[in-house]
């Protein structure tokens, strides 16, 4: 995914963002998404179709564990980071994928220094110094991109581990959702998590306290 206009047209829709947030946490069925997001199944299917056509998500058939008809389960596929820099005299938008970290590293410009001796003084000297300043800034930005991409990948792997751990140890979907979000956003209070998830504060507090209370009784083994 590297077409900015297509990307923005997909994620500008708040419903599609909510669907993606839910699927990143846990692959799911349209019916379950409909219940979780409190939207009609028809609306969910419409947005899932757009997301699948744009290669943001993929679907696969899965047999019902209750002997019902085969259902489609959806999961996210795209990996990218969109960086937007806006300021006085600056407007920059970038889409960074995991593959870009290697490209950035390979294409990092060689170390450049402003020459002590200038062929010409005055205007050309000023231009050369400005070019040198920009080259130095660009080198540092490239290094930051590499470091940022590595941290994002590490966070992604950690969240995936958290998702598996929560899914393995908790059977209730709402409890899994709350616990996962508490891991994903550790600085948030229970009240803030409730507002973020659209769940009453007291429900979030009670469920997290219940998880803490039974935590010592669980095996606690990670995959």
C-alpha positions as CSV (number, residue, x, y, z in Angstrom):
1,X,0.0,0.0,0.0
2,X,1.8,3.1,-1.2
3,X,-0.9,5.2,-3.0
4,X,-1.5,8.1,-0.6
5,X,-4.9,9.0,-2.1
6,X,-6.2,5.5,-1.9
7,X,-4.9,5.1,1.6
8,X,-6.5,8.3,2.8
9,X,-9.8,7.5,1.1
10,X,-9.9,4.3,3.0
11,X,-8.9,5.4,6.5
12,X,-10.7,8.7,6.4
13,X,-13.9,6.8,7.1
14,X,-14.3,6.5,10.9
15,X,-16.3,3.2,10.6
16,X,-13.5,1.6,8.6
17,X,-11.0,2.7,11.1
18,X,-13.0,1.1,13.9
19,X,-13.3,-2.1,11.9
20,X,-9.5,-2.1,11.3
21,X,-8.9,-1.4,15.0
22,X,-11.1,-4.4,15.9
23,X,-9.5,-6.7,13.4
24,X,-5.9,-5.8,14.4
25,X,-6.9,-6.8,17.9
26,X,-8.5,-10.1,16.8
27,X,-9.6,-11.6,13.4
28,X,-13.4,-11.7,13.5
29,X,-16.7,-12.4,11.7
30,X,-19.0,-9.8,10.3
31,X,-21.7,-10.7,12.8
32,X,-19.4,-10.3,15.8
33,X,-18.1,-7.0,14.4
34,X,-21.7,-5.9,14.0
35,X,-22.4,-6.6,17.7
36,X,-19.1,-5.2,18.9
37,X,-19.3,-1.9,16.9
38,X,-23.1,-1.7,17.3
39,X,-23.6,-1.3,13.5
40,X,-25.8,-3.2,11.1
41,X,-24.3,-6.3,9.5
42,X,-25.1,-4.8,6.1
43,X,-23.0,-1.7,6.9
44,X,-20.1,-3.9,8.2
45,X,-20.1,-6.0,5.0
46,X,-20.1,-2.9,2.8
47,X,-17.0,-1.6,4.6
48,X,-15.3,-5.0,4.7
49,X,-15.8,-5.3,0.9
50,X,-14.0,-2.0,0.4
51,X,-11.2,-2.9,2.8
52,X,-10.7,-6.3,1.1
53,X,-10.7,-4.8,-2.4
54,X,-8.1,-2.3,-1.3
55,X,-6.0,-5.2,0.3
56,X,-6.3,-3.8,3.8
57,X,-7.9,-7.1,5.0
58,X,-8.4,-10.6,3.7
59,X,-11.1,-13.2,4.4
60,X,-11.0,-16.9,4.6
61,X,-13.9,-19.5,5.1
62,X,-14.1,-21.1,8.4
63,X,-16.4,-23.9,9.5
64,X,-18.9,-23.1,12.3
65,X,-18.1,-24.9,15.5
66,X,-21.9,-25.3,16.1
67,X,-22.6,-27.1,12.8
68,X,-23.9,-24.0,11.1
69,X,-23.0,-22.8,7.6
70,X,-19.4,-21.8,6.7
71,X,-18.6,-18.3,7.8
72,X,-16.0,-15.8,6.5
73,X,-13.4,-14.6,9.0
74,X,-11.5,-11.4,8.3
75,X,-8.0,-10.3,9.3
76,X,-5.8,-7.4,8.5
77,X,-3.0,-7.6,5.9
78,X,-1.4,-4.2,5.3
79,X,1.6,-3.0,7.2
80,X,2.5,0.6,6.9
81,X,3.2,3.8,8.9
82,X,2.0,7.2,7.6
83,X,4.1,10.1,8.8
84,X,2.7,13.6,8.4
85,X,4.8,16.6,9.2
86,X,3.1,20.0,9.1
87,X,4.6,23.3,10.3
88,X,5.6,26.8,9.1
89,X,7.1,26.3,5.7
90,X,6.8,22.5,5.9
91,X,4.3,19.9,4.7
92,X,5.4,16.3,4.2
93,X,3.5,13.1,4.0
94,X,5.3,9.7,3.9
95,X,4.1,6.1,3.9
96,X,6.6,3.7,5.4
97,X,6.4,-0.1,5.1
98,X,8.6,-2.7,6.9
99,X,10.5,-3.2,3.6
100,X,11.4,0.5,3.6
101,X,13.8,0.2,6.5
102,X,16.2,-1.8,4.4
103,X,15.8,0.6,1.4
104,X,16.4,3.6,3.6
105,X,19.5,2.1,5.1
106,X,20.9,1.1,1.7
107,X,20.3,4.5,0.3
108,X,21.5,6.6,3.2
109,X,23.7,9.4,1.7
110,X,27.5,9.3,2.4
111,X,28.9,11.5,5.2
112,X,29.3,15.0,3.8
113,X,31.1,17.9,5.4
114,X,31.1,21.5,4.5
115,X,34.4,22.2,2.7
116,X,36.7,24.7,4.5
117,X,37.8,26.1,1.2
118,X,35.1,27.5,-1.1
119,X,35.6,28.0,-4.8
120,X,33.5,31.2,-4.7
121,X,32.5,33.3,-1.8
122,X,29.2,35.1,-1.2
123,X,26.1,33.7,-2.7
124,X,27.5,30.3,-3.7
125,X,29.1,29.8,-0.3
126,X,25.7,30.5,1.3
127,X,24.0,28.0,-1.1
128,X,26.7,25.3,-0.3
129,X,26.3,25.8,3.4
130,X,22.6,25.5,3.2
131,X,22.9,22.3,1.1
132,X,25.3,20.9,3.7
133,X,22.9,21.7,6.5
134,X,20.0,20.0,4.6
135,X,22.3,16.9,3.9
136,X,23.1,16.6,7.6
137,X,19.5,16.9,8.6
138,X,18.5,14.3,6.0
139,X,21.1,11.9,7.3
140,X,19.7,12.2,10.8
141,X,16.1,11.8,9.6
142,X,17.1,8.7,7.7
143,X,18.7,7.3,10.9
144,X,15.5,8.1,12.8
145,X,13.3,6.4,10.2
146,X,15.4,3.2,10.5
147,X,15.2,3.3,14.3
148,X,11.5,4.2,14.2
149,X,10.7,1.3,11.8
150,X,12.6,-1.1,14.1
151,X,10.6,0.1,17.2
152,X,7.3,-0.1,15.3
153,X,8.1,-3.7,14.3
154,X,9.1,-4.6,17.9
155,X,5.8,-3.1,19.1
156,X,3.8,-4.9,16.5
157,X,5.4,-8.3,17.5
158,X,4.8,-7.5,21.2
159,X,1.2,-6.7,20.6
160,X,0.8,-9.9,18.6
161,X,2.2,-11.8,21.5
162,X,-0.2,-9.9,23.8
163,X,-3.2,-10.8,21.5
164,X,-2.3,-14.5,21.5
165,X,-1.8,-14.5,25.3
166,X,-5.1,-12.8,26.0
167,X,-7.0,-15.0,23.5
168,X,-5.5,-18.2,25.0
169,X,-6.3,-17.3,28.6
170,X,-9.6,-15.5,28.3
171,X,-12.8,-16.9,26.6
172,X,-15.1,-13.9,26.9
173,X,-14.8,-11.6,23.9
174,X,-15.6,-8.4,25.9
175,X,-13.1,-9.2,28.6
176,X,-10.4,-10.0,25.9
177,X,-11.2,-6.7,24.3
178,X,-10.8,-4.7,27.5
179,X,-7.6,-6.5,28.7
180,X,-6.0,-6.2,25.3
181,X,-6.6,-2.5,25.2
182,X,-5.2,-2.1,28.7
183,X,-2.0,-3.7,27.5
184,X,-2.0,-1.7,24.2
185,X,-2.5,1.6,26.1
186,X,-0.9,1.0,29.5
187,X,-0.9,4.7,30.5
188,X,-4.7,4.9,30.2
189,X,-6.9,4.7,33.3
190,X,-9.8,2.4,33.5
191,X,-12.1,5.4,32.9
192,X,-10.2,6.4,29.8
193,X,-10.3,2.9,28.5
194,X,-14.0,2.8,29.0
195,X,-14.5,6.0,27.0
196,X,-12.1,4.7,24.3
197,X,-14.0,1.4,24.0
198,X,-17.5,2.9,24.5
199,X,-18.1,0.7,27.6
200,X,-19.3,2.0,30.9
201,X,-16.5,2.8,33.4
202,X,-17.8,0.5,36.1
203,X,-17.9,-2.4,33.7
204,X,-14.2,-1.9,32.7
205,X,-13.1,-1.4,36.3
206,X,-15.0,-4.5,37.5
207,X,-13.7,-6.7,34.7
208,X,-10.1,-5.6,35.2
209,X,-10.4,-6.3,38.9
210,X,-11.9,-9.7,38.2
211,X,-9.0,-10.5,35.9
212,X,-6.5,-9.4,38.5
213,X,-8.2,-11.5,41.1
214,X,-8.2,-14.7,39.0
215,X,-4.7,-14.0,37.6
216,X,-2.9,-16.0,40.2
217,X,-5.2,-19.0,39.5
218,X,-4.3,-19.2,35.8
219,X,-1.4,-21.1,34.3
220,X,0.0,-17.9,32.8
221,X,2.0,-19.8,30.1
222,X,2.7,-17.9,26.9
223,X,2.8,-19.4,23.5
